[in-house]
Every structure is written in structure tokens, then in C-alpha cells.
Amino acid sequence: MGGLSSLPDYAEDIEIEKRGSPFTRQFIIEFRSTPIEIEKWIKNSKRLKTNKPRIVGETKVYEILPGENGAAGGRVEVTGNKVLINMSWS
């Protein structure tokens, strides 16, 4: 999914929202997991493992550049044990 690994095996409270038009798609995915599982997921995600996050308060924000599997880009936000993924395709 746009250079991101599959969700951790121990992901909980998974919410998925799909938006878009005939020409675009946007997926917003939110889940919770342990900090250790989230760190493993980041290290297994091609577009995150070498990406340096911007720190906003207690949130790590990873900007995902376009290119992987036709993705137009997006962002991943990690706050404690919660992850929010917002990716787009066109």
C-alpha cells in the first residue's frame, strides 16, 4: 500500500475510510498497537524506515512522497500507540 507494510498482526481498533472520485482515491486508516509493534511496522515499511519524522507535540509525522504503486503520496502520524495513515492515488 504505497510503500507501507501490512498492518501489524496485533493491530486493534482498526478503522478504514475510503474517499475519492472517479479519478482519485484516498484511504484513511487508523489503528492502535503496542509501541514495539508500531516500531516493527515502521522498520518493515519501505517508505517509512529511512524517513525522518517531523515532531508536532507528541506526534511523529512522516510525509510520504509520491511514486510507490502509483501513490500520489500522503502522511503517517504516530501518537503513542495510535497510527493514522492518509494516502492518496490518482
C-alpha positions in Angstrom: 0.0 0.0 0.0 2.0 2.9 -1.2 5.3 1.6 0.2 3.8 0.8 3.6 3.9 -2.7 5.2 0.7 -4.6 6.0 -0.8 -3.6 9.4 0.8 -5.2 12.4 -0.6 -8.6 13.5 -1.6 -7.1 16.8 -3.4 -4.0 15.4 -6.6 -3.2 17.2 -9.4 -0.7 16.8 -8.9 -0.6 13.0 -10.9 2.0 11.2 -10.8 2.4 7.4 -12.4 5.2 5.4 -12.3 5.5 1.6 -12.9 8.7 -0.2 -12.5 9.8 -3.8 -13.9 10.4 -7.2 -13.7 8.5 -10.5 -10.2 9.9 -10.8 -8.8 9.8 -7.3 -8.8 7.5 -4.3 -7.9 8.4 -0.7 -7.6 5.9 2.1 -7.6 6.9 5.8 -6.7 4.1 8.1 -6.4 4.3 11.9 -5.2 1.6 14.2 -3.8 1.0 17.7 -1.0 -1.3 18.6 1.9 -1.6 21.1 4.8 0.8 20.6 7.1 -2.2 19.8 4.7 -3.5 17.1 4.4 0.0 15.6 8.2 0.4 15.5 8.5 -3.0 13.8 5.8 -1.9 11.3 7.8 1.3 10.6 11.0 -0.6 10.0 9.2 -3.0 7.6 7.7 -0.2 5.6 9.8 0.8 2.6 8.6 4.4 2.7 9.0 4.9 6.5 12.1 3.0 7.6 14.5 5.8 6.4 12.0 8.6 6.6 12.8 11.1 9.4 9.6 12.2 11.1 8.7 15.8 11.9 7.7 16.1 15.6 4.5 18.1 16.3 3.8 18.0 20.0 3.7 14.3 20.9 3.1 13.2 17.3 5.6 11.9 14.8 4.5 13.0 11.3 6.0 11.1 8.3 5.5 12.7 4.9 5.2 10.0 2.1 6.4 11.2 -1.3 4.6 10.1 -4.5 5.7 7.1 -6.5 5.2 3.8 -4.8 2.4 1.7 -6.5 1.1 4.8 -8.2 0.5 6.6 -4.9 0.2 10.4 -5.0 1.7 10.5 -1.5 0.3 11.1 1.9 1.3 11.0 5.5 1.5 8.8 8.6 1.0 10.2 12.1 2.1 8.2 15.2 0.9 9.4 18.6 1.7 7.0 21.4 0.0 3.7 20.4 -2.2 5.2 17.7 -1.3 5.4 14.0 -3.2 7.4 11.4 -2.5 6.7 7.7 -3.7 9.1 5.0 -2.7 8.1 1.5 -4.0 9.2 -2.0 -3.9 7.8 -5.5 -4.8 9.5 -8.8 
